[in-house]
Amino acid sequence: MTTHSDTLHRITAIVAAVADRPADDIAPESRLVEDLDLDSLQVVEIAVRAEEQFRTPVDDALLAEEEMTVARCALRAGRGGGDRPGDPHVSGQEPPAAWGIHGLGVHIPQRRVSNADIADRTGWTPNGSSA
């Protein structure tokens, strides 16, 4: 099980990499947008990297909230990125089916597609010739 301290350390490393700053310059109380001058794309990058690290969805809209600190970001990432009513990581309940991906009410199955998959289905190959 991951501790909050471990989660905070890992999120700090992610934020440091995205912000292109040394991890020692980033404090738990550093605000993502206001103090670290991160833009919306960088916040999305933090969410994506956190999802990869923790293997759980992290809602980038929550991370983009005003006054979002590195410590709060770690809390969100450590429990699946949300704190809306019915969030299973907060209340122990299943989320409403309408939430879908990032609360938009749309379910989009996510699957990585390789070049081989594309070539098999379309005849396309990475070097541009036909299969």
C-alpha positions in Angstrom: 0.0 0.0 0.0 1.2 3.5 -0.9 1.6 5.9 2.0 0.8 9.6 1.6 4.5 10.5 2.0 5.4 8.2 -0.8 2.6 9.6 -3.0 3.7 13.1 -2.2 7.3 12.3 -3.1 6.2 10.7 -6.4 3.8 13.6 -7.3 6.6 16.1 -6.4 8.9 14.3 -8.9 6.2 14.4 -11.6 5.6 18.1 -11.0 9.3 18.8 -11.0 9.7 17.0 -14.3 6.8 18.8 -16.0 7.7 22.2 -14.6 11.4 21.6 -15.5 12.6 22.5 -12.0 14.6 20.7 -9.4 12.4 18.7 -7.0 14.0 20.5 -4.1 12.5 23.8 -5.4 8.9 22.4 -5.1 7.3 22.5 -1.7 4.1 20.6 -0.7 2.3 24.0 -0.4 3.5 25.2 -3.9 0.4 26.0 -6.0 0.5 24.5 -9.5 -0.7 27.4 -11.5 -0.2 30.4 -9.2 3.3 29.6 -7.8 4.8 27.2 -10.4 3.3 29.0 -13.4 2.0 25.8 -15.0 -0.4 26.1 -17.9 -3.3 23.9 -18.6 -1.4 21.5 -20.8 1.2 21.0 -18.1 -1.6 20.2 -15.6 -3.0 17.6 -18.0 0.5 16.2 -18.3 0.7 15.9 -14.5 -2.6 14.1 -14.5 -1.5 11.7 -17.3 1.8 10.9 -15.6 0.0 10.4 -12.2 -2.4 8.0 -13.9 0.5 6.0 -15.2 2.3 6.0 -11.9 -0.7 5.1 -9.7 -2.7 3.2 -12.3 -5.9 5.0 -11.4 -7.8 7.8 -13.2 -6.8 11.3 -12.2 -9.2 14.1 -13.3 -7.1 16.9 -14.7 -10.0 19.3 -14.2 -9.7 18.8 -10.4 -5.9 19.4 -10.6 -6.5 22.7 -12.5 -8.6 24.2 -9.7 -7.5 27.5 -8.2 -5.1 27.1 -5.3 -4.3 23.5 -6.1 -1.1 22.7 -4.2 1.3 19.8 -4.8 0.1 18.2 -1.5 -3.6 18.4 -2.6 -2.6 17.0 -6.0 -1.0 14.1 -4.2 -4.1 13.5 -2.2 -6.2 13.5 -5.4 -3.8 11.2 -7.2 -3.5 8.8 -4.2 -7.2 8.2 -4.0 -8.1 8.2 -7.7 -8.3 11.9 -8.4 -11.7 12.8 -7.2 -13.8 13.9 -4.3 -17.3 14.3 -5.7 -20.2 12.7 -3.9 -20.4 9.1 -4.8 -16.7 8.9 -5.7 -15.7 5.3 -4.8 -12.4 6.5 -3.4 -14.1 8.8 -0.9 -17.4 7.2 0.0 -16.9 3.6 -0.8 -19.8 3.7 -3.3 -19.8 3.0 -7.0 -19.8 6.2 -9.1 -22.9 6.9 -11.1 -22.8 5.3 -14.6 -23.3 8.7 -16.2 -19.9 10.0 -15.0 -18.1 8.0 -17.6 -14.6 9.3 -18.4 -13.7 12.5 -16.4 -17.3 13.1 -15.4 -18.5 13.8 -18.9 -21.1 11.1 -19.1 -19.3 9.4 -21.9 -17.7 6.0 -21.6 -14.7 5.5 -23.9 -12.9 2.3 -23.6 -9.2 2.9 -23.6 -6.9 0.6 -25.4 -3.4 1.0 -26.7 -3.1 0.4 -30.4 0.2 -0.6 -31.9 1.4 0.0 -35.4 0.9 -3.8 -36.0 -2.8 -3.4 -35.1 -3.2 -0.5 -37.5 -1.4 -2.4 -40.3 -3.5 -5.5 -39.7 -6.8 -3.5 -39.9 -5.9 -0.9 -42.6 -2.9 -2.2 -44.6 -0.9 0.8 -43.4 2.7 0.4 -42.4 4.9 2.7 -40.4 7.3 3.3 -43.3 4.4 4.6 -45.5 4.1 1.6 -47.9 1.1 -0.6 -48.2 1.1 -4.0 -46.6 
